[in-house]
Amino acid sequence: MIFTHDIMPTLLLKQLYRGSRILAGSPYHKWV
Protein backbone atom coordinates (compact mmCIF):
# COMPACT_ATOMS: atom_id res chain seq x y z
CA MET A 1 0.00 0.00 0.00
CA ILE A 2 1.24 3.46 -0.86
CA PHE A 3 -0.93 4.95 1.88
CA THR A 4 1.38 3.84 4.70
CA HIS A 5 4.36 5.33 2.84
CA ASP A 6 2.56 8.64 2.30
CA ILE A 7 1.33 9.05 5.87
CA MET A 8 4.32 11.09 7.09
CA PRO A 9 4.50 13.58 4.16
CA THR A 10 0.72 13.91 4.25
CA LEU A 11 0.73 14.77 7.96
CA LEU A 12 3.53 17.27 7.48
CA LEU A 13 1.76 18.90 4.54
CA LYS A 14 -1.47 18.97 6.53
CA GLN A 15 0.26 20.78 9.41
CA LEU A 16 1.85 23.30 7.05
CA TYR A 17 -1.40 23.78 5.16
CA ARG A 18 -3.36 24.30 8.38
CA GLY A 19 -0.76 26.79 9.65
CA SER A 20 -0.77 28.76 6.40
CA ARG A 21 -4.56 28.84 6.36
CA ILE A 22 -4.67 30.14 9.93
CA LEU A 23 -2.01 32.75 9.15
CA ALA A 24 -3.93 33.79 6.05
CA GLY A 25 -7.12 34.03 8.12
CA SER A 26 -8.92 31.85 5.59
CA PRO A 27 -12.48 30.74 6.48
CA TYR A 28 -11.61 27.27 5.16
CA HIS A 29 -9.82 26.47 8.43
CA LYS A 30 -13.20 25.22 9.64
CA TRP A 31 -12.72 22.16 7.41
CA VAL A 32 -9.89 20.89 9.61
C-alpha positions in Angstrom: 0.0 0.0 0.0 1.2 3.5 -0.9 -0.9 5.0 1.9 1.4 3.8 4.7 4.4 5.3 2.8 2.6 8.6 2.3 1.3 9.0 5.9 4.3 11.1 7.1 4.5 13.6 4.2 0.7 13.9 4.2 0.7 14.8 8.0 3.5 17.3 7.5 1.8 18.9 4.5 -1.5 19.0 6.5 0.3 20.8 9.4 1.9 23.3 7.1 -1.4 23.8 5.2 -3.4 24.3 8.4 -0.8 26.8 9.7 -0.8 28.8 6.4 -4.6 28.8 6.4 -4.7 30.1 9.9 -2.0 32.7 9.1 -3.9 33.8 6.0 -7.1 34.0 8.1 -8.9 31.8 5.6 -12.5 30.7 6.5 -11.6 27.3 5.2 -9.8 26.5 8.4 -13.2 25.2 9.6 -12.7 22.2 7.4 -9.9 20.9 9.6 
